[in-house]
Amino acid sequence: MSLKHSPEGHIDRKVLQAVAGAIRSLEIVTGTIVEYEIGLSDAQDLHYIVRRLWAILETNDYTIDVDTNRLKRVAP
């Protein structure tokens, strides 16, 4: 199931887990961004993508637990 095929208002947990995995992977890169010597435009794109991924989790009432680094449902 992809975001494109998910019913509006519901995203499959597997998709949310994949989004969380992408965030964790990208945060490893952004933590060492200086090593990659990328341009300003690419850095802005990367940060935009991370913000959009976080928005997917947050609009579905999820976050990444900082202690366990796992996907966690946020209490409404």
N, C-alpha and C positions, 0 to 999 in steps of 0.2 A: 504494500500500500504506500502510496506517495502522498505528499501534501496536495498535489493536483487532484488526486482521486478521492481524497478524504471528504466525507460529508461536512458541510459547513457547521461549525460549532463543535465538531468532534475530530480529533486527530488520534489515530491509532497509537497505542503506547510504544510500539516498535519504532514508529517514526519519531516520537518524542525522544526515545533512547538514542536514536541515530543523531538527532539534533544535539543532544547533550554530549555525545561522543565527538561530534564535529567541533563544538565549543571547546571542549577540553583539548583537542588536538591543536586548534588554532591558538589557544591561549599559550601553549608551549612555544609556538612560533612568535607570538607577539611579545612574549617575555624576553626573547633574544633577538628582536627585530634588527638591532644594530648589526649583527653578524651577517645579515643577508644583503645589506647595502641596497635596499630597494628605494625607489623614488617616492616622492611625496604623494603622488597620485595613487600608486600601488598601496602605500601605507593607509591612505584614506579609504580606499576600497576595502582593504582588509578589516579595518575597524568598523566600517559600515556593515559588512557581512556579519561580523560578530554581534553587533547590536541587533540586527534583524533576526539572527538565530535566537538570541535571548528573548526577543519579542515573541517568538513562536512559543517558547516555553511559558513565559509569563502570562500570555493571553489564554493559555490552557491551564493556569493555576499550578505550574510546576516551577521548580528551581533546582539548582545543583547544590546539594549539601556540602558545605565547605569542609566538614570534618571527615566525611566518608567518600566525598567526590562522586556521589551517586545521585541519580535523578530522584527528586522528592516532591511529593504533592504538598502544596501550600494550603494551610487551613483558610477557608473563605472568611 
